[in-house]
Amino acid sequence: MQINHLGKDHSLIGSFMAELRDVVIQQDKFRFRTNIERLGQILAYEVSKTLTFEPIKVKTPLGEKIVFVPKDKIVIASILRAGLPLHQGILSYFDKAENIFIAAYRKHTEGYDFDIQLDYVSGPSVEQKILILADPMLATASSLVKVYRTLTKETKPLHTHIVSVISAVQGIRLLENELKGENVSVWTCAIDEELDQKSYIVPGLGDAGDLAFGEKL
């Protein structure tokens, strides 16, 4: 499994990440969502470099030109609701992509222990397509593993790209263990070292869903 840590080099990613993490600036929900979308666009651009391209002939007002465009069929899958701004950013670049939406959440059992409850999946087959799994916060990675297993149970994508804004070391290790041998790559803008007792990323940025759309009941 290839881990692509885009934030390790200095770029505009740092500016967007600074605003997302800032406890004051992140209270502006529109700005928070916009920064997530921007990072989704950057991540999509980087993923695009791995695709298969084919030449097409384009007629301009003054002649013709051969240009190369992606050949692969792409499906973007996001976990509701926190994944929506990241999904939108990726979709704005892969604007011809198909889409899958998943309702998954932590169902707490005892204390801080929880199971991943998967209630709803809506979208096309991923057979022989490029699957982009988008989740802004890759904490334990338990939900992503379960979603991946569900989507690939009866169909096989050409390649899966797991895309996140912030990833925890523990989540990356779980992916490496659980998806060992699978045709999977991970793309993230930041890697944080810790999870707290509630399995939230530290220092992270808080609850991405709440910050984007308001607190849950």
N, C-alpha and C positions, 0 to 999 in steps of 0.2 A: 504494500500500500504506500502510495506516495503522499507525503504531507507537504503542502504548499503554504508557507507562512508569509503572506504578502507584507505584513507589517514589520518584518525584520529589517527591511531597508527603508530609508527615509523617503517619504512621498506625501502626497496630499491625503493619503489614508490617515496619517497622524493627526491632521487638522479635524477631520470628521470624527475620528475616535475621541479626540479631546472633548468635543462638544457633546458626544453621546454619553461620556462618562461623567461630565461635570454635573454635580448635583443641582446646580441652579439652572444652567442652560437647558438641561434635559426636561425641565418642567414645561417648556414650550413644545407641546405635542406635535404641532405641524413641523417644527424644525427637527424634532427627534425623528419623525417618520421620513422626512426629506433626507436626512443624513444616512439613515438605513438604506433608502432607495439608492443614494449615490454610491454607497459601498456595494450594493447589489450590481450596479452597472459596472463598477471596476472589476468585481469578481467575474461577471459574465464575460467581460473583455478578455480577461486572463484565461478563462476556460476556453474561449473561442480559438485560442492559439493551438489547442490540442485536437481540433476537429479535422475532419476530412473535407478538402475543398475541391471544387471542380470549376473549369473555365466556362464562362458564358460570353457571348458577343453582345456588346451594348452599342446601340446606334446613338451617336451624339448629333447635335446640330451641324457639326463640321466633319463627321466621319464615323469610324467604328473603332471600338477598343475591346480587347479581351480582358476581362476581369475575373478574379477568382472569388467564388461565394461558397458558403458552407453547403455540403452535400448531405450531411447527417440529418435525420429526423430527431427533433428534440422534444422532450417532455419535462416540464418543470413541476415538481411536487413540493408542496409546502404544508406545514403543520399549522392549523388554525390555533389562535388568531395572530400570535406574535409574528408568524412568518409572512404575513401579508405585505408589509412594506418591502421586505427583502425580495419577495416574489415579484412585486411590481417593478423593482429596479432591474432584476434579471430579465423579466419579460419585455421591458422597454428596449432592450438590446436584441434579445431573441424573440422578435415580435411575431414570428410565424410559429412559435412553439405551441404544442398542446399543453394542457394544464391538468394537474391532479391536486385535489384539496383533501386534507386528512384532518379529522377531529380526534386529537389524542390529548390525554391529560394524566397527571399523576393522581392516582387514587390511593390515598393514605390508608394504611392498614393499622399500624400500631406505632405510636411515637412519631419518629421521623421516617419510618419505613414506608415505602410506597410501591405500588405496581403501576405499570403503564396500561391505561385503559384506552383501547382503540375502538371508537364508536362509529366512525363514518369515513368512507373512502369514495371519492367520486372522480372519475377520470378515465382516460383511454388505457389500452394495453401499452406496456413498455417494451414489448417484444422487438428486438433488433433496433432499438432506438437509444439515443443518448439520454440518460436519466440524470436530471439535476435535482438533488434533494436539498431543499433550502430550509434552514432553521437558524435564526440569528444567534441563539445561545446554545452552544454545544457543551452541556454540563456533564451529566453522567453518560450521555449518548444512548441511554436505554431506549428512549422513544424512537430515535433514528434507526437503531438496529431492528426494533420491532416493525417499524414502517417498511424498512428495506426488505425484511423477510416476507412481509405481507405482499408487497408489490411484485416481488420476484419469485413468489411461490410456484406459479404456473407459467411464468413468462421470463425471458432472459434478455435484459438490456445489453447493448454492445459495450457500454461502459457507464459507470455511475460516478457522478461528481457530487460529493457532499460539501455544501457551501455554507459557511457560517461567518458571523461577524466576530464573535469571541468564542474561543474554545478553551476548555479546561484540559490540563494534562491528563487527568483521570479519564475524561471522555475520549480523548485520542487513543489512549492505551486500550480502552475497551473496544474501540473500533478495530484496532490492530489485532486484537485477540479474537474477536467474534467474526470478523470479516476477512480473516487471513486466507489468502488464496483467491479471494474474490477480485473482480476487475473493478477496483474502486480507488478513487483519488479524493483527498480532502483538501479543501481550500478555505483558508481562514485569514482574517485581518489581524488577529491578535491571539496570543496564547497566554492564559493566566494559570498560575501555579496551583491554586487551591479551590476546594469546595468547602462551604461551611456545613454545619450539622444538618441543615435543611436541604443540602445539595444544590445551593446556589453558588455561582461562580464568584470568587473573591480575588481582586477587587471588583471585577465585572462592571455592571452598570445598574443593577437592580432588575426589576421585572420588566422585560421588554414589552410584553403585551399590555401591562398597565400603563407604562409610559407612552405607548403609542396610541392607546384607545381609551384609557380610563380604568379605574379599579373595578375588579369583579365584585359581584354581590356575594 
